[in-house]
C-alpha cells in the first residue's frame, strides 16, 4: 500500500516535469526609428524603439552618442504611450554617425541591453 502511494507520487512528479510551462521572455528589439544601420537625410523628431513585449519604462534608459563618443543629451523616456515602446524627442542632429545604446527591464524581470548605429547624411 505504501509502495503504491510512492509509485503514484513518483509518477505524478514525472508527469509534471513533462508539462510545458510558459518560458519567460526577454525583451527583444523589433524596430526602431531611425532604423538600425540606416542612413537618413534628416534626423527624425523622435528616437523610438519597439520591443516584443512590455518594458518597465521608469527603469529603462536610452543613450545617444556621436562617432567621436560625445554624448547627445536626451530627455528621460516618456512614461506614457504603449508599454512595448521607448521614445524620446531628438534634438537637431548634425550630419554624421550616431550610436544608440538602450537598456530595458523586461517583463520577466531581466535587464536586457543592446545597441545600434545610424547615420544622418550630409
PERA-V668356 format. One line per field, one symbol per residue. phi: phi as a letter, one per 40 degrees, with the letter a starting at -180 (. if undefined). burial: b if it has 16 or more other ideal C-beta (glycine too) atoms within 10 Angstrom, else e. A space follows every 10 residues. Layout:
phi->???
burial->???
This chain:
phi->.ccccccccc cccccccccc bcccbccbcc aabccdgcbb cbcccbcbbb bcacbcccbb abbbbcccgc cccbccdccc gccbbbaacb ccbcdicbbb bbabccccgc cbbaaababb cc
burial->eeeeeeeeee eeeeeeeeee eeeeebbebe ebbbeeeeee eebeeebbbe bebbbebeeb bbebbeeeee ebebeebeee eeebbbbbeb eebeeeebeb ebbbbbbeee ebebebebbb ee
